Every structure is written in C-alpha cells, then in structure tokens.
Amino acid sequence: MSSRFVLRVRLLTAALILMSLIIVAKLYLLQVVHGAEYSRRAQAQQVVSHNPLLNRGAIYFTDKDGQPILAATLREVGTTTGHQRYYPGGSLAARTLGFVAYNNDDEQKGRYGLERYYEPVLGRSGEGLYRNFFVELFGAAQGALSGQADKGDLITTIEPSVQGELERTLGEYEQAWHPGLSGGIVMDPHTGAIVAMALSPTFDLNEFNKEDDPTIYANPMAQNVYEMGSIMKPLTMAAGIDSGAVKETTTYNDTGCVTVDTKKICNHDGEARGTIPMQEVLSQSLNLGASFVAQEMGPSTMREYFLEHYKLGEETGIDLPGEVRGLTDNLNGKQAVEFSTASFGQGIAVTPIEMTRALAVLANGGKLVTPHLANAIKEESGITRALGWGEPKQVLKTETVTAVTRMLTEVVDTALANGDLKLEHWSIAAKTGTAQIANPAGGGYYKDRYLHSFFGYFPSYDPKFLVFLFAVEPQGAPFASQTWAPPFKSLTKFLINYYNIPPDR
C-alpha cells in the first residue's frame, strides 16, 4: 500500500471526524443551549404577538457551595407570545440586580443595576437564534482564544442566603431606628467579591412599575457620596503608622478641643483625656487624636495615602452603572484644618463602595482590590468564562495592617459597646462612625442629623468577610455604636455559623 494512499485515507478520516464534530456541536446548540428558546418561538407561532419577543440571558446568584441559583430569567405571559423578565426572589437584591423595561422605544433593555451594566452580554436581538451556524461556532472559538466574553448568562458572586439575612437585618434596623436610608455590604476582602449588597427601602422587581418614586431604583452604594465619620480613623492611623509619622506606642496630649486655622475642633464630648497612646484614639474614637496623626504626617503625606494609596476620590470600577467618585478636593489644598477634619471623616465625602474598598486594605494584608458583583459569563456556546478583575495592588505594609488590626481587635474586646460585641472564640476587628450631616441650604452642619456607619472584619488576622453598614438620619440615638453594634453582631454570628468558620482563639 503506497504512502500516498494512506495519506488520502487519513485525510478522509479526519474530514469525516471534523464533520461529525460539527454536527454534534450543532445538535448541542439546537437541543441543549437554545432548546428552550426554540420551543418558545414555536409556541409563538400559534397565537398573536402583542409585544416584541424578549430574548435575554439569565442572571444567577451563587450559593456557598458554588451552585448557581436563578436570580433573573424569562417566563411566558399568559396566552400572548410575549416573554416577561421574571425575578424568582422578588425584592431580593432588587437595587443591585436592576430590571428590564421599555424606555421610549420598542425594545426592552436593562435599565438599572446589573441588568443595565451587562446589557451587552445579556441583551439579544430577535434574530439571535437564526445566525449562521458556522459563524456562531467559529465566533465562539475566536472568543475562547481572545478571552473576550460573548453573549450569555451572568454568574454573580451574590450568595442568596447571605443576601436575605442582610436584607432582614436592614429591615429590623429600619423598624427600630427609622432612617431615611440604610444599606450594607458583605465582601470577601481578599478578592473584592461582593457576597451581599442591600439597601432599604427596596421594591419588588416583578412589580417595579407600582413604585411612585423612581429614586428607589438607583443604587446609592455607587451613586451617592457621604461624609462617613469615624470609620475613617483607622485609615488615618494606618497612614500614620505606615509612613512612620506615629507608632502604636506614640502618645499625645489630648486637651478636648484645639484650634486649627482659627477653627475649633473638639472630641465628640469635648472632654480632655490628658496624655494617652494611639490605641485610645480608636478605642475612644477621639477626633483630636486623629487630627494629631494628620498633623504628624503633614498635608503631602496624608494626601498621598488618602488619594493615591486608598484611591479615595476615584471610581472603584465596580460593575454597576452610574458610579460616581468621591468629593475629596479639600485634600488638594494646604490648609491644615481640612486635613484635620478629613482625618476623622468630615469634610470629604465618598461612596459606600469606595469606603468599603479602602477599609478592605486593613483586612487583606494591605492590598487594594476591585469590588465586583459578577465573576463569570456562561456564553451561548456553552463555555463558562471567568471574569478578570486585575491583580490587587499593595498599598500598605503588611506589618502596618497587622498593627491596626491588633488595635481594632482591642476596640471590640474592651471598648465597643462596653465589650458586648466580643465573641469568646472568634476575634473581630471593628470601628463605628458617627458623622454630622452637612446643611446644603445654610452651610455648616445640622445639629441633630447624623450618618451612622460601622465596619468590621473577622476573624481578625485571617478575615473571611468584611461587613460595612450605614444609615442616613436614624432616629432616637446619637451614636452609631448604639444603633449598629447589635445588628453587626447578629450578622457576624450568622456568617460564622453559615460558613462554619473555625474559631481562631
């Protein structure tokens, strides 16, 4: 048998195998990937269509075991051929997911949240199923080689049980303290993956058209800025220690009030403490102590850490539409008073997600991560492609964050809520914040309106989660430690039990 004949046989065999693979791939696309949609289109030919056919990728939550749970899908609408966007969780993660609606045109698109941000991935044209097979097949292959995602379903990092617990916690907080707005984030500080993000009040995604106030659709986590108060102090302390301006053992003379650039700055109670160490700046949440650290650093060093290391005043890159940057222009000047007030979280305003990203630096060994809500796209070709969020950047020394974590753990063990937040077998690092709310009409600040914030991570030296909580104008208590400490403790215990986090002490 000649070698030429053998070569022809091998080429013919290879061609037959390739054709078989193409046929199998085609059948897979027809029967598995697009089977449900072809069935819906077949049904559509039996009745009159009143609306353009909605064809759209699904959105999934991801449970703690890595299993996908439907968050947004399509369902039939009565006896018409229209398809309706359906959210099995109702109001679950409503202000994060967003919804699909018409907008002065004849096409339904994502209008808020992930639905809008990932419109290029989730959206489909009506003719999407009738593309040339070979174009679809080799287009998927090209996408696989290039690393670019095709149309498909969105896989999020949101864990539905944690999301539900966070929303329950906010609901109880609203009943107790009646804030104008409250919200929370549960995040993996090492990766930036957001396990839960919730706001109250919220709405039912399946009945969004019943809402009278469209502002309820927006997501203040990325779209609103606030003066955050004393949860800024750990970042000030970290910058001071990292730069060498202060040490844990540094002391200062606390006089209760001090004048900076002709402006009077006081502790929350106006009381003097005398000569005290840095630990008490965090344990007693002393404005003068934070101001002292700022003065020891000087404007240029503090500006470098706040704006270049923590990236306050910059968008985080979170996958939500309409993200705004924080207002930190006060740090571009030279007035000492601006740096003093910024050191304890007044005079500069940032988004909640911006603040969460900065605080995560203390929990993950000093790295700045990109917070995100999605981690993969399941393409129409059947390939599931992970989304990349870049390598975290080291912005603080590891020994710095270890020192600040040690200080924040001491805050929980001995000072915060009189030590009631402490758990016997798990270490927790945490800090509260109470900020005055600016009066846009008359300048200055309201005397009786506050923003309450709270953040913590645990176990302290190997954190699995960082929790951030805030509320605008809660009623009935002046300090965040009064309103947020019990909900934080409850949420922490839930996460420890749900994820079976082993004790660390």
C-alpha positions in Angstrom: 0.0 0.0 0.0 1.5 3.3 -1.1 2.2 6.1 1.3 0.0 8.5 -0.9 -3.0 6.2 -0.5 -2.5 6.0 3.3 -2.3 9.8 3.4 -5.6 10.1 1.5 -7.3 7.7 3.8 -6.1 9.6 6.8 -7.3 12.9 5.3 -10.7 11.5 4.5 -11.0 10.1 8.0 -10.0 13.4 9.6 -12.6 15.2 7.4 -15.3 12.8 8.5 -14.4 13.2 12.1 -14.5 17.0 11.8 -17.9 16.9 10.1 -19.2 14.6 12.9 -18.0 17.0 15.5 -19.6 19.9 13.7 -22.9 18.0 13.5 -22.7 17.1 17.2 -21.9 20.7 18.1 -24.9 21.9 16.0 -27.2 19.4 17.7 -25.9 20.5 21.1 -26.6 24.2 20.3 -30.1 23.4 18.9 -31.3 21.0 21.6 -29.4 22.0 24.8 -28.2 25.6 24.6 -31.2 27.0 22.6 -33.8 24.3 23.0 -36.0 26.2 25.4 -35.9 29.4 23.3 -36.8 27.4 20.1 -39.7 25.9 21.9 -40.9 29.4 22.9 -40.6 30.6 19.4 -42.6 27.6 18.1 -45.4 28.4 20.6 -45.3 32.0 19.4 -46.5 30.9 16.0 -49.7 29.6 17.5 -51.0 32.9 18.8 -51.0 36.6 18.1 -48.0 38.6 19.3 -48.7 41.9 21.1 -45.1 42.8 22.1 -41.6 42.3 20.6 -40.3 38.9 21.7 -38.0 39.4 24.7 -34.9 37.2 24.3 -32.4 37.7 27.1 -29.7 35.9 29.1 -30.3 34.8 32.7 -28.7 36.1 35.8 -27.6 33.7 38.6 -26.7 34.1 42.2 -24.1 31.6 43.5 -24.6 29.7 46.8 -21.9 29.0 49.3 -21.3 25.6 47.6 -20.7 27.2 44.2 -24.1 26.2 42.8 -26.0 28.7 40.5 -29.4 29.9 41.7 -31.7 31.7 39.3 -31.9 35.5 40.0 -33.4 36.7 36.7 -35.0 34.6 33.9 -37.8 34.7 31.3 -41.3 33.3 31.6 -44.4 33.2 29.4 -47.0 36.0 29.6 -50.5 34.5 29.7 -51.8 33.5 26.2 -49.6 36.0 24.4 -46.3 35.3 22.7 -44.5 37.9 24.8 -41.9 36.9 27.3 -41.6 38.7 30.6 -38.5 39.2 32.7 -39.1 37.3 36.0 -37.2 37.6 39.2 -37.8 34.5 41.4 -36.5 36.3 44.5 -39.0 39.2 44.2 -37.3 42.0 46.1 -34.1 40.1 46.8 -31.1 42.2 45.7 -33.5 44.4 43.8 -31.4 47.6 43.8 -28.4 45.6 42.7 -30.0 43.5 40.0 -32.0 46.3 38.4 -34.7 45.3 35.9 -35.7 45.3 32.2 -38.2 47.8 30.8 -39.1 49.9 27.7 -37.7 53.4 27.6 -39.4 55.5 24.9 -38.6 52.8 22.3 -39.9 49.5 21.2 -37.1 47.5 22.8 -36.8 46.2 26.3 -33.4 46.7 27.9 -31.7 46.7 31.2 -32.5 50.0 33.0 -30.7 49.7 36.3 -28.2 47.6 38.2 -26.5 44.6 36.7 -29.2 44.3 34.0 -28.1 47.7 32.6 -24.3 47.3 33.2 -24.2 43.9 31.5 -26.7 44.8 28.7 -24.1 44.0 26.0 -23.8 40.4 27.5 -27.5 39.8 28.4 -29.3 41.5 25.6 -30.2 39.6 22.4 -31.6 40.7 19.1 -34.8 39.0 17.9 -32.9 37.1 15.2 -30.2 35.9 17.6 -31.2 32.2 17.2 -31.0 32.3 13.4 -27.4 33.3 13.0 -25.3 31.2 10.6 -24.2 28.1 12.4 -20.6 28.3 11.2 -20.4 32.0 12.1 -21.7 31.1 15.6 -19.4 28.1 16.0 -16.2 29.8 14.9 -17.2 33.1 16.6 -17.3 31.1 19.9 -13.9 29.6 19.1 -12.5 33.1 18.4 -13.9 34.3 21.7 -12.3 31.4 23.5 -8.9 32.3 22.1 -9.2 36.0 22.6 -10.6 35.8 26.2 -13.5 38.1 25.3 -17.0 37.1 26.5 -19.8 36.5 24.0 -23.5 36.9 24.7 -24.6 34.7 27.6 -25.8 34.3 31.1 -24.3 36.2 34.0 -23.0 34.4 37.1 -22.8 36.7 40.1 -20.9 36.5 43.4 -24.1 37.2 45.4 -24.9 34.4 47.9 -28.7 34.4 48.2 -28.9 33.3 51.9 -26.4 35.9 53.0 -28.3 38.5 50.8 -31.5 37.5 52.5 -30.0 37.8 56.0 -28.5 41.2 55.2 -31.9 42.4 54.0 -33.6 41.0 57.1 -31.1 42.8 59.3 -31.8 46.1 57.4 -35.5 45.6 57.8 -35.2 45.2 61.6 -32.9 48.2 61.7 -35.5 50.3 59.8 -38.3 49.3 62.2 -36.1 50.2 65.2 -34.4 53.5 64.1 -36.5 54.8 61.1 -33.6 56.0 58.9 -34.2 57.8 55.6 -31.9 55.2 54.0 -29.8 52.2 55.2 -27.5 49.8 53.5 -24.9 47.1 53.9 -22.2 45.2 52.0 -20.7 41.8 52.8 -17.4 41.4 50.8 -14.5 39.0 50.6 -11.7 41.5 51.3 -9.1 39.4 49.6 -10.8 39.3 46.2 -13.3 42.1 46.2 -16.1 39.6 45.5 -19.4 41.0 47.0 -21.4 38.3 48.7 -24.3 40.6 49.6 -25.3 44.2 48.9 -28.6 45.6 50.1 -30.4 48.8 50.6 -33.6 49.8 52.5 -36.2 50.8 51.4 -36.4 48.5 48.4 -39.0 47.2 46.0 -40.4 44.1 44.2 -38.6 43.6 40.9 -41.7 41.9 39.4 -43.8 44.9 40.3 -41.4 47.8 39.8 -44.0 49.8 37.9 -46.0 50.2 41.0 -43.4 52.5 42.6 -44.1 56.2 42.6 -40.6 57.4 43.4 -38.1 56.4 40.7 -35.1 57.2 43.0 -35.8 53.8 44.7 -34.4 52.1 41.6 -30.9 53.7 42.0 -28.1 52.2 43.9 -26.6 54.8 46.4 -23.7 52.3 47.2 -22.1 53.6 44.0 -24.1 56.7 43.1 -24.3 58.7 46.3 -21.5 60.2 48.5 -21.5 60.7 52.2 -19.2 62.0 55.0 -18.5 58.8 56.7 -17.3 59.9 60.1 -15.0 57.9 62.5 -14.7 54.8 60.4 -12.1 57.0 58.6 -9.9 57.0 61.7 -8.4 53.5 61.2 -7.3 54.6 57.7 -5.7 57.7 59.2 -4.0 55.7 61.8 -2.7 53.2 59.2 -1.3 56.0 57.0 0.4 57.5 60.1 2.0 54.2 61.1 2.9 53.2 57.5 4.6 56.5 56.8 6.5 56.4 60.1 4.8 59.6 61.4 3.5 57.7 64.5 3.8 54.3 66.2 1.4 52.3 68.2 3.2 53.5 71.3 3.1 57.2 70.4 1.3 59.4 72.9 -0.2 62.9 72.6 -1.7 65.4 75.0 -5.5 65.4 74.5 -6.9 68.8 75.6 -10.5 68.1 74.5 -10.5 70.9 71.9 -7.9 72.5 69.7 -7.9 75.4 67.3 -6.6 74.7 63.7 -6.5 77.6 61.2 -8.8 79.6 63.5 -11.4 76.8 63.6 -12.2 74.9 66.7 -12.0 71.1 66.6 -13.3 69.0 69.6 -13.8 65.4 70.7 -17.4 64.2 70.5 -17.9 65.1 74.1 -15.4 68.0 74.3 -13.6 66.3 77.2 -9.8 66.2 77.6 -8.0 62.9 78.2 -4.5 64.1 79.0 -1.5 62.1 77.8 -2.8 59.0 76.1 -1.5 56.4 73.5 -2.7 55.8 69.9 -4.8 52.9 71.0 -7.2 55.2 72.8 -7.6 57.3 69.6 -9.5 54.3 68.2 -10.9 52.9 71.4 -12.5 56.2 72.5 -12.9 57.5 68.9 -11.1 60.8 69.6 -11.2 63.5 66.9 -8.2 65.2 68.4 -6.2 62.0 68.2 -6.9 61.6 64.5 -6.1 65.3 64.0 -2.8 64.8 65.8 -1.9 61.9 63.4 -2.8 64.1 60.4 -0.6 66.9 61.7 2.3 64.5 62.3 2.1 63.2 58.8 1.7 66.7 57.2 -0.5 67.5 54.2 1.6 66.0 51.4 1.9 62.6 53.1 -1.7 62.4 54.1 -2.8 63.4 50.7 -0.6 60.7 49.2 -2.1 58.0 51.3 -5.8 59.1 51.0 -5.7 59.9 47.3 -3.0 57.6 45.8 -2.9 54.6 48.2 -6.6 54.3 49.2 -7.8 55.9 46.0 -10.5 57.9 47.8 -12.0 60.3 45.3 -11.7 57.8 42.4 -14.2 55.3 41.0 -13.7 51.8 42.2 -14.6 50.1 38.9 -17.4 48.2 40.4 -19.7 46.6 37.8 -22.7 48.9 38.5 -23.9 51.7 36.2 -23.5 55.4 37.1 -20.7 55.1 39.6 -19.5 58.5 40.9 -16.3 59.5 42.5 -15.9 60.8 46.0 -15.5 64.5 46.8 -12.0 64.9 48.1 -11.0 68.3 46.7 -10.3 69.6 50.2 -7.2 67.4 50.3 -5.7 69.2 47.3 -5.2 72.3 49.3 -2.7 73.1 52.1 -5.0 74.2 54.9 -4.3 72.1 58.0 -7.9 72.2 59.1 -9.0 70.4 56.0 -6.7 67.5 56.8 -7.6 67.5 60.4 -11.4 67.2 59.7 -10.7 64.6 56.9 -8.8 62.5 59.4 -12.0 61.8 61.3 -14.3 61.5 58.3 -15.7 65.0 57.9 -15.1 67.5 55.1 -14.6 64.8 52.4 -17.4 62.6 51.1 -17.1 59.2 49.4 -19.4 56.5 48.1 -20.1 53.5 50.4 -18.4 51.1 47.9 -15.4 53.5 47.8 -15.2 53.4 51.6 -15.6 49.6 51.6 -12.7 49.1 49.2 -10.4 51.4 51.2 -11.3 49.6 54.5 -10.6 46.2 52.9 -7.0 47.2 52.7 -6.8 46.7 56.5 -8.3 43.2 56.3 -6.3 41.7 53.4 -2.7 42.5 54.2 -2.6 46.0 52.7 -3.9 45.4 49.1 -6.4 47.5 47.1 -8.9 45.2 45.3 -11.6 45.9 42.8 -15.0 45.3 44.3 -17.3 43.3 41.9 -20.7 41.6 41.7 -20.1 39.2 38.8 -17.4 36.5 38.4 -18.3 34.7 35.2 -20.3 34.6 32.0 -21.8 31.4 30.6 -21.6 32.1 26.9 -24.1 31.0 24.3 -21.6 28.5 23.0 -21.8 26.7 26.4 -18.4 27.9 27.6 -18.3 29.5 31.0 -15.7 32.2 31.2 -14.3 33.7 34.4 -14.2 37.5 34.5 -10.9 39.1 35.5 -10.7 41.9 37.9 -7.0 42.6 37.9 -4.3 41.9 40.5 -4.7 43.7 43.8 -2.1 46.4 44.4 0.0 46.5 47.6 -0.6 50.0 49.2 0.3 49.4 52.8 3.0 47.3 54.5 1.7 44.0 56.0 3.2 45.0 59.4 1.1 48.2 59.3 -2.2 46.4 58.8 -1.3 43.9 61.4 -0.7 46.7 63.9 -4.0 48.4 63.0 -5.9 45.1 63.1 -4.5 44.5 66.6 -5.7 47.9 67.6 -9.2 47.4 66.1 -9.5 44.0 67.8 -8.7 45.7 71.1 -11.5 48.2 70.3 -14.0 45.3 70.1 -12.7 43.3 73.0 -12.7 46.2 75.5 -14.3 49.3 74.3 -17.0 49.0 71.7 -20.5 48.6 73.3 -18.7 48.1 76.6 -17.2 44.9 75.2 -20.6 43.3 74.4 -19.6 42.8 70.7 -16.7 40.5 71.7 -17.1 36.8 70.8 -15.3 34.3 73.0 -13.8 32.1 70.3 -13.5 34.5 67.3 -11.5 37.7 67.0 -13.3 40.7 65.4 -11.7 44.0 64.3 -14.3 46.8 64.0 -15.0 50.5 64.3 -18.1 52.7 64.4 -18.6 56.1 62.8 -21.0 59.0 63.6 -20.9 61.9 61.1 -22.7 65.2 61.1 -24.7 65.7 58.0 -24.0 68.9 56.0 -26.7 71.5 55.6 -26.8 72.4 51.9 -29.0 75.4 52.5 -27.3 77.3 55.2 -23.8 75.8 55.2 -22.2 74.1 58.1 -23.8 71.0 59.7 -27.2 70.1 61.1 -27.1 69.9 64.9 -29.4 66.9 65.1 -28.9 64.9 61.9 -26.3 62.2 61.6 -25.0 59.4 59.4 -24.2 56.2 61.4 -21.6 53.8 59.9 -20.0 50.6 61.0 -17.4 48.3 59.6 -15.7 45.1 60.8 -13.9 42.0 59.6 -13.4 38.6 61.1 -11.5 36.5 62.1 -9.3 39.5 62.7 -6.0 38.1 61.3 -7.4 35.8 58.6 -10.7 37.5 57.6 -13.2 35.7 55.6 -15.6 38.7 55.4 -15.7 42.4 55.7 -19.1 43.9 56.7 -19.9 47.6 56.0 -23.1 49.1 57.3 -24.5 52.7 57.1 -27.7 54.6 57.8 -28.7 58.2 57.0 -30.5 60.1 59.7 -31.6 57.3 62.1 -33.9 58.5 64.8 -33.7 58.0 68.6 -29.9 57.5 69.2 -27.0 59.9 68.6 -24.2 57.4 68.2 -23.6 54.5 65.7 -22.4 52.2 68.5 -26.0 52.3 69.8 -27.7 51.5 66.6 -25.3 49.3 64.6 -23.5 47.2 67.2 -26.3 44.6 67.8 -27.1 44.2 64.1 -23.5 43.8 63.2 -23.0 41.1 65.9 -26.1 39.2 64.7 -24.9 39.3 61.1 -21.4 38.2 62.2 -22.7 35.2 64.1 -24.9 34.3 61.1 -21.9 34.3 58.8 -19.7 32.3 61.2 -22.4 29.6 61.6 -23.5 29.5 58.0 -20.0 29.2 56.6 -18.8 27.1 59.6 -15.8 29.4 60.1 -13.4 27.8 62.6 -12.6 29.6 65.9 -9.2 31.4 66.0 -8.8 31.8 69.7 
